[in-house]
Amino acid sequence: MGLFVKRPDRGKVPEECAGMEVRIQSSACTGEKTIGFFDRRTGRLMYGELVLGEEDIQRFYERYGIEKTGGPK
């Protein structure tokens, strides 16, 4: 895994993430939250981004052209 990840075009889910669910994970140690595409087979969060507030979550959904369903609005 490289340090820098090339982000896909705006409004497009990466091919390797098609069909994956969007998940927010929280660190048990620091409470830091990360949002990304969750791969159930490996248990890994792909294209993870730091979440500092609701705006970051909304930006993630907009970046990949995904409709937000469920959860707080």
DRENTORKOL-3810 file (N, C-alpha, C; in nm, 4 decimals):
REM DRENTORKOL-3810
@n.u->0.0832; n.v->-0.1176; n.w->0.0000; ca.u->0.0000; ca.v->0.0000; ca.w->0.0000; c.u->0.0878; c.v->0.1242; c.w->0.0000
@n.u->0.0618; n.v->0.2128; n.w->-0.0931; ca.u->0.1411; ca.v->0.3336; ca.w->-0.1040; c.u->0.0926; c.v->0.4427; c.w->-0.0100
@n.u->0.1753; n.v->0.5412; n.w->0.0065; ca.u->0.1413; ca.v->0.6532; ca.w->0.0919; c.u->0.0363; c.v->0.7425; c.w->0.0267
@n.u->0.0472; n.v->0.7607; n.w->-0.1036; ca.u->-0.0462; ca.v->0.8453; ca.w->-0.1757; c.u->-0.1391; c.v->0.7599; c.w->-0.2595
@n.u->-0.2679; n.v->0.7913; n.w->-0.2533; ca.u->-0.3687; ca.v->0.7150; ca.w->-0.3275; c.u->-0.4306; c.v->0.8071; c.w->-0.4308
@n.u->-0.4357; n.v->0.7620; n.w->-0.5563; ca.u->-0.4997; ca.v->0.8407; ca.w->-0.6609; c.u->-0.6494; c.v->0.8294; c.w->-0.6429
@n.u->-0.7144; n.v->0.9435; n.w->-0.6269; ca.u->-0.8592; ca.v->0.9474; ca.w->-0.6094; c.u->-0.9263; c.v->0.9365; c.w->-0.7456
@n.u->-1.0380; n.v->0.8647; n.w->-0.7508; ca.u->-1.1098; ca.v->0.8511; ca.w->-0.8782; c.u->-1.1775; c.v->0.9821; c.w->-0.9175
@n.u->-1.2283; n.v->0.9864; n.w->-1.0405; ca.u->-1.3002; ca.v->1.1038; ca.w->-1.0886; c.u->-1.4173; c.v->1.1335; c.w->-0.9969
@n.u->-1.4499; n.v->1.2599; n.w->-0.9868; ca.u->-1.5619; ca.v->1.3050; ca.w->-0.9030; c.u->-1.6913; c.v->1.2386; c.w->-0.9502
@n.u->-1.7711; n.v->1.1898; n.w->-0.8534; ca.u->-1.8995; ca.v->1.1299; ca.w->-0.8866; c.u->-1.8912; c.v->0.9877; c.w->-0.9356
@n.u->-1.7776; n.v->0.9229; n.w->-0.9135; ca.u->-1.7602; ca.v->0.7873; ca.w->-0.9642; c.u->-1.7003; c.v->0.6984; c.w->-0.8552
@n.u->-1.7687; n.v->0.5880; n.w->-0.8244; ca.u->-1.7184; ca.v->0.4926; ca.w->-0.7255; c.u->-1.6050; c.v->0.4130; c.w->-0.7912
@n.u->-1.4913; n.v->0.3955; n.w->-0.7219; ca.u->-1.3819; ca.v->0.3174; ca.w->-0.7780; c.u->-1.4286; c.v->0.1760; c.w->-0.8156
@n.u->-1.3778; n.v->0.1234; n.w->-0.9276; ca.u->-1.4192; ca.v->-0.0094; ca.w->-0.9754; c.u->-1.4057; c.v->-0.1173; c.w->-0.8693
@n.u->-1.2936; n.v->-0.1166; n.w->-0.7964; ca.u->-1.2709; ca.v->-0.2216; ca.w->-0.6971; c.u->-1.3632; c.v->-0.2090; c.w->-0.5758
@n.u->-1.4366; n.v->-0.0965; n.w->-0.5654; ca.u->-1.5275; ca.v->-0.0743; ca.w->-0.4525; c.u->-1.6744; c.v->-0.0895; c.w->-0.4906
@n.u->-1.7022; n.v->-0.1241; n.w->-0.6141; ca.u->-1.8410; ca.v->-0.1385; ca.w->-0.6595; c.u->-1.9113; c.v->-0.2458; c.w->-0.5761
@n.u->-2.0283; n.v->-0.2132; n.w->-0.5254; ca.u->-2.1064; ca.v->-0.3077; ca.w->-0.4461; c.u->-2.0711; c.v->-0.3116; c.w->-0.2987
@n.u->-1.9688; n.v->-0.2376; n.w->-0.2575; ca.u->-1.9315; ca.v->-0.2351; ca.w->-0.1161; c.u->-2.0160; c.v->-0.1335; c.w->-0.0420
@n.u->-2.0311; n.v->-0.1544; n.w->0.0875; ca.u->-2.1068; ca.v->-0.0596; ca.w->0.1686; c.u->-2.0141; c.v->0.0507; c.w->0.2196
@n.u->-2.0714; n.v->0.1685; n.w->0.2417; ca.u->-1.9977; ca.v->0.2794; ca.w->0.3017; c.u->-2.0098; c.v->0.2627; c.w->0.4524
@n.u->-1.8963; n.v->0.2723; n.w->0.5201; ca.u->-1.8963; ca.v->0.2512; ca.w->0.6642; c.u->-1.8098; c.v->0.3564; c.w->0.7326
@n.u->-1.8526; n.v->0.3957; n.w->0.8519; ca.u->-1.7733; ca.v->0.4851; ca.w->0.9357; c.u->-1.7188; c.v->0.4023; c.w->1.0500
@n.u->-1.5856; n.v->0.4037; n.w->1.0649; ca.u->-1.5223; ca.v->0.3293; ca.w->1.1731; c.u->-1.4616; c.v->0.4279; c.w->1.2716
@n.u->-1.4625; n.v->0.3901; n.w->1.3972; ca.u->-1.4091; ca.v->0.4740; ca.w->1.5030; c.u->-1.2949; c.v->0.4004; c.w->1.5721
@n.u->-1.1860; n.v->0.4701; n.w->1.5979; ca.u->-1.0705; ca.v->0.4116; ca.w->1.6652; c.u->-1.1030; c.v->0.3881; c.w->1.8123
@n.u->-1.0707; n.v->0.2703; n.w->1.8626; ca.u->-1.0941; ca.v->0.2381; ca.w->2.0030; c.u->-1.0016; c.v->0.3195; c.w->2.0935
@n.u->-0.8859; n.v->0.3551; n.w->2.0443; ca.u->-0.7884; ca.v->0.4283; ca.w->2.1262; c.u->-0.8159; c.v->0.5781; c.w->2.1306
@n.u->-0.8328; n.v->0.6386; n.w->2.0133; ca.u->-0.8427; ca.v->0.7846; ca.w->2.0063; c.u->-0.9832; c.v->0.8358; c.w->1.9789
@n.u->-1.0719; n.v->0.7493; n.w->1.9320; ca.u->-1.2061; ca.v->0.7920; ca.w->1.8964; c.u->-1.2122; c.v->0.8576; c.w->1.7599
@n.u->-1.0996; n.v->0.8630; n.w->1.6900; ca.u->-1.0933; ca.v->0.9228; ca.w->1.5568; c.u->-1.1809; c.v->0.8429; c.w->1.4606
@n.u->-1.2594; n.v->0.9122; n.w->1.3783; ca.u->-1.3509; ca.v->0.8458; ca.w->1.2861; c.u->-1.2994; c.v->0.8545; c.w->1.1435
@n.u->-1.3234; n.v->0.7463; n.w->1.0693; ca.u->-1.2831; ca.v->0.7362; ca.w->0.9299; c.u->-1.3997; c.v->0.6808; c.w->0.8503
@n.u->-1.4224; n.v->0.7368; n.w->0.7295; ca.u->-1.5279; ca.v->0.6876; ca.w->0.6414; c.u->-1.4624; c.v->0.6305; c.w->0.5159
@n.u->-1.5216; n.v->0.5240; n.w->0.4632; ca.u->-1.4692; ca.v->0.4631; ca.w->0.3417; c.u->-1.5567; c.v->0.3481; c.w->0.2963
@n.u->-1.5097; n.v->0.2761; n.w->0.1955; ca.u->-1.5809; ca.v->0.1599; ca.w->0.1427; c.u->-1.5318; c.v->0.0369; c.w->0.2178
@n.u->-1.6249; n.v->-0.0389; n.w->0.2785; ca.u->-1.5885; ca.v->-0.1540; ca.w->0.3607; c.u->-1.5938; c.v->-0.2826; c.w->0.2793
@n.u->-1.4807; n.v->-0.3540; n.w->0.2773; ca.u->-1.4704; ca.v->-0.4825; ca.w->0.2081; c.u->-1.4950; c.v->-0.5928; c.w->0.3105
@n.u->-1.6089; n.v->-0.6595; n.w->0.3003; ca.u->-1.6445; ca.v->-0.7645; ca.w->0.3978; c.u->-1.5501; c.v->-0.8848; c.w->0.3918
@n.u->-1.4973; n.v->-0.9139; n.w->0.2737; ca.u->-1.4077; ca.v->-1.0305; ca.w->0.2616; c.u->-1.2795; c.v->-1.0125; c.w->0.3410
@n.u->-1.2218; n.v->-0.8921; n.w->0.3360; ca.u->-1.0935; ca.v->-0.8689; ca.w->0.4023; c.u->-1.1078; c.v->-0.7942; c.w->0.5349
@n.u->-1.2242; n.v->-0.7302; n.w->0.5558; ca.u->-1.2445; ca.v->-0.6518; ca.w->0.6763; c.u->-1.1733; c.v->-0.5180; c.w->0.6737
@n.u->-1.1338; n.v->-0.4749; n.w->0.5536; ca.u->-1.0593; ca.v->-0.3497; ca.w->0.5375; c.u->-1.1489; c.v->-0.2363; c.w->0.4907
@n.u->-1.1135; n.v->-0.1158; n.w->0.5303; ca.u->-1.1794; ca.v->0.0051; ca.w->0.4849; c.u->-1.0945; c.v->0.0638; c.w->0.3726
@n.u->-1.1532; n.v->0.0736; n.w->0.2542; ca.u->-1.0794; ca.v->0.1236; ca.w->0.1381; c.u->-1.1172; c.v->0.2684; c.w->0.1103
@n.u->-1.0212; n.v->0.3458; n.w->0.0604; ca.u->-1.0384; ca.v->0.4877; ca.w->0.0308; c.u->-1.0847; c.v->0.5631; c.w->0.1553
@n.u->-1.0277; n.v->0.5271; n.w->0.2683; ca.u->-1.0658; ca.v->0.5893; ca.w->0.3947; c.u->-1.0277; c.v->0.7354; c.w->0.4026
@n.u->-1.1144; n.v->0.8143; n.w->0.4635; ca.u->-1.0912; ca.v->0.9570; ca.w->0.4829; c.u->-1.1285; c.v->0.9940; c.w->0.6260
@n.u->-1.0541; n.v->1.0849; n.w->0.6833; ca.u->-1.0781; ca.v->1.1310; ca.w->0.8193; c.u->-1.2093; c.v->1.2081; c.w->0.8273
@n.u->-1.2858; n.v->1.1838; n.w->0.9337; ca.u->-1.4136; ca.v->1.2528; ca.w->0.9558; c.u->-1.3990; c.v->1.3421; c.w->1.0783
@n.u->-1.4112; n.v->1.4726; n.w->1.0556; ca.u->-1.4067; ca.v->1.5670; ca.w->1.1663; c.u->-1.5459; c.v->1.6174; c.w->1.2023
@n.u->-1.6400; n.v->1.6015; n.w->1.1095; ca.u->-1.7768; ca.v->1.6463; ca.w->1.1344; c.u->-1.8707; c.v->1.5957; c.w->1.0258
@n.u->-1.9976; n.v->1.6307; n.w->1.0387; ca.u->-2.1001; ca.v->1.5883; ca.w->0.9432; c.u->-2.0688; c.v->1.6364; c.w->0.8010
@n.u->-2.0022; n.v->1.7522; n.w->0.7901; ca.u->-1.9677; ca.v->1.8055; ca.w->0.6578; c.u->-1.8744; c.v->1.7108; c.w->0.5828
@n.u->-1.7818; n.v->1.6466; n.w->0.6526; ca.u->-1.6887; ca.v->1.5535; ca.w->0.5899; c.u->-1.7613; c.v->1.4298; c.w->0.5373
@n.u->-1.8620; n.v->1.3852; n.w->0.6101; ca.u->-1.9413; ca.v->1.2695; ca.w->0.5668; c.u->-2.0188; c.v->1.3051; c.w->0.4407
@n.u->-2.0833; n.v->1.4216; n.w->0.4420; ca.u->-2.1596; ca.v->1.4669; ca.w->0.3257; c.u->-2.0689; c.v->1.4835; c.w->0.2043
@n.u->-1.9496; n.v->1.5384; n.w->0.2239; ca.u->-1.8527; ca.v->1.5576; ca.w->0.1156; c.u->-1.8104; c.v->1.4238; c.w->0.0549
@n.u->-1.7940; n.v->1.3205; n.w->0.1396; ca.u->-1.7565; ca.v->1.1884; ca.w->0.0906; c.u->-1.8638; c.v->1.1349; c.w->-0.0045
@n.u->-1.9898; n.v->1.1439; n.w->0.0384; ca.u->-2.1003; ca.v->1.0954; ca.w->-0.0444; c.u->-2.1084; c.v->1.1737; c.w->-0.1754
@n.u->-2.0898; n.v->1.3042; n.w->-0.1694; ca.u->-2.0939; ca.v->1.3872; ca.w->-0.2904; c.u->-1.9783; c.v->1.3550; c.w->-0.3835
@n.u->-1.8597; n.v->1.3328; n.w->-0.3275; ca.u->-1.7405; ca.v->1.3048; ca.w->-0.4075; c.u->-1.7608; c.v->1.1807; c.w->-0.4960
@n.u->-1.8266; n.v->1.0801; n.w->-0.4406; ca.u->-1.8445; ca.v->0.9553; ca.w->-0.5154; c.u->-1.9827; c.v->0.9420; c.w->-0.5776
@n.u->-2.0653; n.v->1.0455; n.w->-0.5660; ca.u->-2.1979; ca.v->1.0436; ca.w->-0.6287; c.u->-2.2896; c.v->0.9386; c.w->-0.5700
@n.u->-2.2804; n.v->0.9188; n.w->-0.4379; ca.u->-2.3595; ca.v->0.8169; ca.w->-0.3698; c.u->-2.4729; c.v->0.8861; c.w->-0.2940
@n.u->-2.5895; n.v->0.8247; n.w->-0.2958; ca.u->-2.7034; ca.v->0.8744; ca.w->-0.2201; c.u->-2.6907; c.v->0.8265; c.w->-0.0768
@n.u->-2.6960; n.v->0.9182; n.w->0.0189; ca.u->-2.6865; ca.v->0.8814; ca.w->0.1602; c.u->-2.8198; c.v->0.8225; c.w->0.2048
@n.u->-2.8146; n.v->0.7027; n.w->0.2639; ca.u->-2.9361; ca.v->0.6375; ca.w->0.3129; c.u->-2.9195; c.v->0.6020; c.w->0.4592
@n.u->-3.0249; n.v->0.6178; n.w->0.5364; ca.u->-3.0203; ca.v->0.5815; ca.w->0.6785; c.u->-2.9297; c.v->0.6719; c.w->0.7583
@n.u->-2.9266; n.v->0.6491; n.w->0.8882; ca.u->-2.8395; ca.v->0.7253; ca.w->0.9774; c.u->-2.8844; c.v->0.8674; c.w->0.9959
@n.u->-2.8098; n.v->0.9445; n.w->1.0745; ca.u->-2.8454; ca.v->1.0844; ca.w->1.0993; c.u->-2.8296; c.v->1.1692; c.w->0.9736
@n.u->-2.9153; n.v->1.2682; n.w->0.9578; ca.u->-2.9079; ca.v->1.3538; ca.w->0.8393; c.u->-2.8587; c.v->1.4904; c.w->0.8738
END
